[in-house]
C-alpha cells in the first residue's frame, strides 16, 4: 500500500515535470501512460497552462470561467461564452477547491426559494385552502419542501383540520 502510494506520487511528479517543460499532452501520455484527462486535471490543479488545439486555456480564461461559475451560471452557457467544450468547463470547475459545493448550495437555495414561492402564492390566491388542497395543487413543491425543509412547510401551512366523526343514529 505504501509502495503503491509512493509509485503514484513518483508518476505524478514525473507528469508535472514534463508538463512544466512544455511537453504536449500526447507526449506525456505516451511517456507515462496516464490519460489526457488525468493530465489536464493535474495541470489545472497545479496552475500549469496547457497548449491544446484549437484553444489555449490560459490563466485569464481559467479565471473568467471560475468567475462565471461563482455567479452560478450554467456550465453550458459558460462554454458558449468562452468558446470551449462543456467538459473543459466542468474540469476547471471541479479543479477549483470549494466551487462545486458552492454551486450545489446555490442550486439548493434556488430550488428552495422557487418551491416556497409556489406555496406562498397559492396560499395568497386561496387563503381558505386546506393542506390537502395545497398538496394536491402544488404537489412537487409540497413534496420537495416536505423532504428538505419540513419545519418551514409546517410553519407556513394552515393548521390541520380536525376529523369530524359522523354520528349516525342507529335505528
Secondary structure, 3 states (H helix, E strand, C coil): CHHHHHHHHHHHHHHHHHHHCCCCHHHHHHHHCCCHHHHHHHHHHCCCCEECCCCEECHHHHHHHHHHHHCCCCHHHHHHHHCCCHHHHHHHHHHCCCHHHHHHHHHHHHHHHHHHHHHHHHHHHCCCCCHHHHHHHCHHHHHHHHHHCHHHHHHHCCCCCCCCCCCCCCC
